[in-house]
Amino acid sequence: MTNEQVLETPEAVTGFASLGVDPKLLSTLTALGYEEPTPIQREAIPPLLAGRDLLGQAATGTGKTAAFALPLLQRLAGGDVRPGRPRALVLVPTRELAMQVAEAVHKYGREQHVSVLPIYGGQSIWQQLRALERGVEIVVATPGRALDHLERGTLDLAEVGTVVLDEADEMLDMGFAEDLESILGRLPDVHQTALFSATMSPRILGIAEQHLKDPLRISIARESTTPGETPRVKQTAYVVPRAHKHQALGRVLDMETPTSAIVFCRTRLEVDELTEAMNARGYRAEALHGGFQQEQRDRVMKRFRSGASDLLIATDVAARGLDIEHVSHVVNYDVPTEAETYVHRIGRTGRAGREGVAITFVEPREHRLLRIIQQVTKQKIEVATIPTVTDLRNRRLELTRAALHEAIVAGELDSFRAVAEALSSEFDPMDVAAAAVKLAHQASHAEAGSREDEQDIPNAPQPQERPRHESRPSWGQRERAPQRGAPPFEHGRAPRFEARERFERRETPETARLFIGAGRFDALRPGDLVGAIANEAGLPGNAIGPIRIADRFSLVEVPADAAEQVIRALRGTTIRGRRVNVRYDRQ
C-alpha cells in the first residue's frame, strides 16, 4: 500500500477490533478511514466469523458490504489454499451492484492480495472465461450470468465455503427466484450462507428455511432522518466523468461563489492535489487530513474560522468534530458510500436558520449510490448539468457588475471623476464606462481564468430510474442450454447469452465498442479519448459511452452509426503523441 492510498490514521479502530476482526484487516480499515462499525456490522460480523448462517434484514446503505465482506475475507485467509476454484460466491441483483461489491471486497482484501471477479451480463464473456480459467477466490455475480456459467461448466462451486445473497428481495422482484434455487442447489453440502434483504417477505423466509441452517436472525432499523433536519439545504448533484471532476469543481465553485465551503475527499493525496489546484485558481484553500499534527490542524482551523481561508478541503476522519457555524457550502467531491455519511456531511451547512448548499459529484458508474442516498434521506437531489463556458463567462460578468454597483452605491468617487471627465471629452462616455468595466473585470478574474475554462466539460449520462418490476421469461420459456461439457460457444456468441445480456444490461443494440491500441502503460486517460473523439470526430461528449482503460489497450462505446466516422478520425490523428490502432472490438 502506498502512502498516496492512505486516508487517515484514527486514534483507534477498537470498535472493529472488539468484533474479532483480524489485525491485517484492521490496518486496511484504518487506511480507508473507518472509525466505528455501523449497527449491521456490529451485529453481523461476530456470528459470520464464527461460521454461523445469518438472515439479516437491513436496508441498502447501512454498511452491509463490509458486514459480510470482512468475515468472508478473514475466513478465506484462515482456510486452506486451494488455487483455481472459487471459495466464496456473492449473488447480487444488478451489474452496478456487482461492480461496486467486487470493488469494495478487493479494497478490503488488498493486503491479502485476494482475487475477486465480478460476473454480469454486458461484460465480455471471453474476459470472464479467461479470468475463471486463471482462477479466482471470490466471485460476485448476477444470478443469470452465474447460472449460465454453471450450465456450461465454466464456474465450479465445489470449493465454495461461503455464499452471500445481497439484496435478496430485489433479486426475487427481478424474476431471479428460479435461478437462485438452481444455484443454491449446486453448492457443497457444507457451506455458510448469509442472506440480506430489506424486507422479510414469505418468499424470502421460504428461501431461508430451505437453504440456511439454524440461522441467526438480525434486524437493523435504518437511522431515520428527523423531519425538517435538512430542508434548508439545497442539494444538487453533477454527473461528471472522473477525468473532468477537478475542472468541474472549479467551475461549479466559480458559479456558486461560496463564502466558505468544506470539500470532502476520500484520500490524502486527493486532498493535497485539490488544495494546490484550487489555490492556483485563486481560492484561499486549506488542506486537512490525517497526516497533520495537532498544531498544524489548529492553525488550519483558526484560519478557516476567521475567514482567512474560504475553502477547507478535508477527509472525513480529519473533519470529524468540527463545529463551524458559517459554512455556506458542502461539496462531496466523491459520493459517500454510506447514506449516513452523506447526511452527516451536509449537516455542516444550513445551520442556525441559514440556508446551505450541498453539492455532490457523481461519476457515471455511481448512479446507484445517488439513488440510495435519496431513498434513505427521503429527499430529492436535483441532478444538474455542469456550467458551460458561456455560463461561466456570464457569471463572472455578473460578479463584476455587482462589484461596480457596490462601488457606486458606496460613493467616494470624487478622486476618479477628473479622469472620467477628461476621457469623456475625447471619447463616447459609454466607451469610457465599458473600458473601465473591462479593466475591472480582467483585474477581478485574472487568477480564475485558465485554458480549462475555454473548453466545455463533456456531459455524462444522467441517472435513469430502473423499473423495479420487469417481466422476465420463465424457466420453461428459456432456450435450452447445451449439456455440460459442450463447447462454450458455437459460431460466435450463444443466443442464450445474447438474450440474457440484453436483459441484464437493459441495452439497445445501437452502440458499437471500439478497440484503441493504447492503455495505462501509455499514460492514457479517459479524458484523452473523450477529447480526441470529440475534437477529431465531432462527436459530442455526452454521446460517448463507457470507457475502459487496460494496461496496453482501451475500449470505448460510441453510437453505432458514428463508429466508422470515429475510427477514421482517430486513425488520422495522434493520441498521447503517437498513432494508435483503432478498430471494432472483437468480443
N, C-alpha and C positions, 0 to 999 in steps of 0.2 A: 504494500500500500504506500503510495507516495504522499508526501506532505500536502501536495495540491488537493488530494482527495479527502483530507481530514477536515471534518466540520468543526467539532468542538471537543473540549475535554471538560465535561461537567464534573462537579465535585465528586460524585459517586453515581454508580448505577445499582445501588444496593437494592432497589425495587426489583430489578430483574435477577440479581444475584440470589435474592431470597427465594425466588421461584425455582432455583436449581439450574439456571442457565449456565452453560459451560463458559469458563473464562475467555476462551478464544472468541466465542460469540459475543461476550460482554464487551470485548475490546472493539469489535465491529460496531456494536450498538453505540458505544461511546463516540466512535469516529463519525457515525451517522447523526449524532446529536440527540439520541433518545435519552430521556431522563427517567420517567416513571412509566410503568406499564399501564395500559388502559384497562378498564374493567374486564373486557373479554379476554385480554392477555393474562390478567391475574387469575381468572377462573379456569382458563383452558390449558395453559402451559403445564402446570404440575401434573394433572392426570394424563395428558398426552405424553409427557416424559416418562410416566410410569407405565405406559403401554396400554392404557385403557381406551376403549372406544368412547366416542364423545358425540352427543347430539346437542348442538348449540343453536340457540335462537338469538341472532344478533343481526342488526341492520348493516347494510353496506356503509362503509365509512367509519366503523367503530374500531378498526385495527385488527380485523380478522386475519389478514395475510400473515402478519408477524405472529399471531397467536398459534397458527398451525405450522408456519414455516420454520420457526426456531426449534420446536421439538423435533420436527422432521429431520432437520439438518443435524441436530445433536445425536439422534438415534442412528442416522447413517454413519456419522463419524465413529460411533462406538461399535458398529457391526462389522461383520466380515466383509472384506473387499471382494466383490465379485464383478470384475470388469466386463463390460459389454451389455448385460441386460439391465433394464431399468429396475431400480429398487424402490421407487415411490411414484405414484400416479396422482395428479391433481386434475380433477374434472371441473370445468367452468363453462358458463353458458355462451360466451361470445369471444370472438377473436381478440377484441380490445382487452378484455379481462385476461385472456391467456397471455398476451404480451406483457401486461402490467404485472401479473403474478410471477411470470418467469423472470422478469427483470428484478423484481423485489427479492425473489429467492436467490438469484445469482448475487445480488448485492449483499444479502445477509451471509451468504456462504462463500464470499470471496477469499477469506483466509483459509478455507478448506479446499479451495480450487475445485469446487463442486461443478459438475457439468449438468446444465439444465437445457431442455429443449422444448420450446412451445410448438404445438401442432394444431393447426386450424385450417379451415378452408380459405382459399385465397392466396395461400403461400405456395411456392413451387413445390410440388410433390417430390421432385427429384432431390431437392435440398433436404427434405425430411428423410428420405430414404438413405441418403449418404450419411446423415448425422446418426440415424439409428444403426446403420451398419458399423460405424466407428465405435458406437457405444456411448450411452448417456446414463446418468444416475437418476435423474428426476425428469419425468415427462409431464408437462402442463398442456392439457388438450381440451378441445371441444368434443362433446360426445360423438358427434357424427364422424369427424375425422379420425378419432381414436378407433371407432368401430371399423371403419374402412381399413385401417392398418391391421387390425386384428384379423379380419376376414381374409386378408391377403398374406397373412403370416409374416408381416414386416414389423409387428410390435409383439414382443414376448413379455407376458406378465408373470412368468414362472417365479421370478425372484422378487416380486413386489411385496414389500412388507408393510407399506403404509399407503392407504388411499384416502384422498380428501375430496369430498363433494362440496364445492364452494357455490353459494347462491343456488342451492338445490331447487328452491321454489321457482326460480326463473327458468331453470333448465326444464322443469316439468311444463311450465306455461308455454315454452317454445316448442313443445312436442317431442322432447328427448326421452320420455319415460321408457319406451321400449329399448332404446339404445342403452340407457343406464342399466336396465335389468340385464341386458346381454353382456355388457362389460363387467358388471359386478359378479355375474355368474361364472366368469372365466378367471377370477382371481384365485390364488392359492387358498387352501383351507385355513391356514394360519396367517392372519394379517390383521393390522389395526385399521379401523375405519373412523374417520371424523366427518360428520355431516353438519354443515352450517346452512341455515335458512333464516330469512327474515320473518317467515310465518310458519306455523306448525299445522298445516292442513292435514286432513286424513290421509291424503296420498303420501305426504312426507312421513307421517308416522308409520304408514304401511311399509315404506322402504326401510325405515329404521328398524322396525320389528323383524323384518326378514333378513336384513344384511348386517345389522350391528349386534354385537354380543355384549349383553349386560352393560349398555352404555350409561355413562354419567350424563345426566341432562342438566344443562345450564341455560339460563335465560337472562340476557343483558338488555335492560331498558336503555333506549337511546337517550342521551342527555338532551333535554328539551331546551329550546331557546325561549327565554321569557318573552311573552308578548310585549312588543314595544321596546325590546332591548336594542335593536339596531335599525329602527325605521328612519332615523335621521342620517343614516349613512347611505349615500348614493353608491350603488355597486355596479361596476362596469367591467366587462371582460373584453380583451382583444385577442383574436386568434392570430398568432404570428409564427411563421416558420422560425426554428431555433436560430438559424443563421442571421436573422434580422431582429432578434429581440433587443440587442444592445441599441441599435438605431431606433427601434420603436420606442424604447423607454425615453430616450432623449426627446423624441418628437412629442410624445404624449405629455411629458413634463413641461415642455415649452408651451403647449397649448393650455395646460391646466394652471400654470404659474402658481404652484403651491407656496404658501407662506412657510410651511415646514412639513416635511414628509419623512416617513420611515419606509425604506425599501428592503424587503425581506428576500434573502438569497439562501441557497442550500449550503454552499461551501465557502470556506475562507478565500480560496483563490478567486471565486466569482465576486466576492465582496471587494477584494483588493483591486481587481481589474475594473470593476464597475465604478468604484470610487475615483480611480485615476481618470477614467473616461468622462465622468460627469464633471470633474474639476476642469478638465480640458475644454468642456463645453461651456464653462462659465459659471457653473454652480459651485456653491461652497459646501462640498460634500465631506463627510467624515465616515471612516470605516469603524466597525465594531464587531469583533469576533473573538473566539476563544484563545487566540494567540496573544491577546493583550494582557499585560499586567494590570493589577487593580489601579495603580497610579495613572496609567495611560487611559484606562476606562473612565476614570473620574474626570480627566481632562476633556475627553471627548464629550461626555455627558454635560459638563459645565458649559462648553461652547454651544452645544445644541440647545440646551435650556435657555441660554441667554440670547439666542438668536444670532450668534456669531457664525453659525453654520445653518444651512436650511435643508440639507439632506443628510439623513442618518442611514447608512447602508449597512445592514447587520444580518447576522444569522439568528435563528430563533432562540437558541440557548443563550447567546450573548445578550439578547434583548429582553430576557426574562426579568420580571420585577421592575421594569421601567414604568414610572408613573409620570407621564408628561401630559399636561392639560392642553397644550396649544397645537397639537398635531392636526393639520388640516387634511392630509392625505396619507393613506397607507397603500403601498404598492407590493403586490405579490409577484416578484419577478419570476418565480416558479410557483406553479399551482401546489398548494399544500396537499399532501397525500391523505390527510385526515381532516374531515369536515370541522372537527372541534378546534383544530389548529387555525383554520380559516376564521372561525368565529372569534377566537381569542385575538388574532392579529387585527381584524378590522375593528375590534372593540377599543383599540387605542386611539381611534378618531371619533368625532361626533360626540365628544364628552361635554359635560356641563351645559347642556342645552344647545351647543353649537351643531351646525351641520358639518358632516365629514364626507370624504370621498374615498372609496376603496376601489383600487384598480388591480386587475389580475391579468397576467399574460399567459395565454393558453397555447401550447403547441398543438398542432393538428391531431396528434395521437392522444391528447389528454382531454378530449371532449367528455369522456365518461366521468372523469373526476369533477368536471364542472357540473354535470347533471346531479351527481351525488351530493355536492355541496348545496345545490338548490333544494334537493329533496330534504336534506337534514335541517336546513335553516328555514325551509318553507317560505323562501323569499326569491323573487325573480332577479336574476343577474342579467342586466342588459348586455347583449353582445354587440359591440360597435366595431366600426371599421377604422383602421389606422389613419390618422390625418394625412392628407396628401400634401405635396409640396405647395400647392396653391393655398390649402387651408393654413399651413404654417406661415406663409408669407402674409396672408391676410390677418392672421392673429398678431403677428409682430407689428404690422402697421397699426392695428387697433391699440396695441400697447403704447406705441409711440404717440398716437392721437390722445390717449388718456393721460400720458405724461405731460404733453403740451397743454392739455386742458387744465391740469392741476397747476401748471406754472402760470397760466394766465389768471386763474382764479386767485392764486397766491399773491399776484402783483409783484412789486419790486422789480419793474422792468425799465425804469427810467434810464438807467445807465446804458441800455441797449437800444433805446429809441433813436438816438442820433445815427447809429449805423443803419437802422431800418429806413429812416427818412432819407439818408444820403443815397442809399441804393434805390429807393423808390423814385427818386428824381431822375434816375438813369434808366431803370427797368420797370416793367409792369409790376405793381405791388404783389399781384398773385404769384408771379415768378419768384419774387424775393421770398415770399412765405413758403413756397414749395421747396426752394433751395434750403431754407432753414430746416424744414421738416426732413428733407433728405439727409442733411448732416446729423441731425438729432437721431434719426433712425439708424444710420450707419454707426454712430458712436454707441448707441444703446445695445446693438445686436452684433457688434463686430466679433465678439468671442463666440457667440452662439452659432454662427454660420459655419458650415463645413461642406465638403464635397458630398457627404451623405444626404445633406438637405436638398440637393439638387436632383435626387432620384426618388421616385415613389417606391414604397415598400410593397412587394407582392402581397396580394390578398390571399390568405389561406382559406380552405374550405370552411364554411360555417357549420356549427354543430347541427345535426339533423336529429329530430325526435324519432327514435326507433319504435315502431309499433310493438307493444308488449305481447299481444296475441297475434300470431300469424299462422295461417294454415300450413300444414306440413303433411306430406304424403304418409299414409300409414305404412306399417311394416310390409303388409301384403302387397301394397301398390308399388313398392320399390323394385327396381330391376335386380334380378338375382345376381349375386356376386360370384366370381369364379371360385372354384374349390380351392382349399388350402394347398399351397404349393404351386398353383398356377402362376404363370409369369405376371408380374405386377401390371404390365401394360401390353396391349396388343394394338398395333397401328397407332402409336402415339398415346394419347390420354384416354383413359377409360371413361365411357359415358357416365357411369355412376359417380365417378369423381367429379366430372364436369358439372353434373346436376347438383351434387352436394355442395361444391364450391360456390356455385351461383346462389344457392340458398343461404349458406352461412355468410357469404360476403354481401348479400343483398345487392349484387352488382348488375350493371348493364354491360352488354358486350360492345361498348363504344369507346374503349380505351385500348391503347397499344403500349407494350412495355419495351423500352429501348435499352440496349446494352451499350455502355460507354467504356472504352478501354483505358480508364484511369480511375484510381481509387485513393484510399487513405495513404498509401505509400508515396503517392504523387502530391500529397498535401492538398488534395481536392476536398472542397467543402460544398454543402448543398447550395450555398449562395452562388458559387461559381457556375453551377449548372443552371440555376434559375436565371442568372444574369445572361449566360451565353444563349440560352433558348429564347429568352425574352428579347434580347438585343439583336440576335442574328436571324432568328426565325419569325420575329414579330408576334410571338405567342404571348398573350397576357399572363402575368404571374399566377392569377387565380385559376387558369386553365391547366396548370402543371400539377400533376398528381403526386403520389408518394415517391420519395427519393430514398434509395438505399445505397450507401457507400460501403463497399467491402475493401479489403486490403489492396487489390490490384484492379478492380473494376467497379462500376456503378450501374444501378438500374434506375430508370425513371419512367413514370407513366405519363403519357400525353394523349390528347384526343386522337382517336384512330384516323380521323380524316385529315389530321395535321401531321401525322407521323412521318410521311415521306418528305414533307417540307422541312421538318426538324432535322431529319437525317442528312438531307442535302446541305442545309445551312451549317450544321456542326462539322460536317466533313470538310467544309470550305473555310473553316476558321481554326484558331488555336484555343485550347483550354489549358490554363496554367502554363502558358508559354510553349506548348507543343501540340502538334496534330495528333488526334487520337482516333482509334477505330470506333465507328458508330454504326450500329445495325439493330435489326429487330432481335429481341432476346429469344433464344431458343429454349423454351421451357421444357 
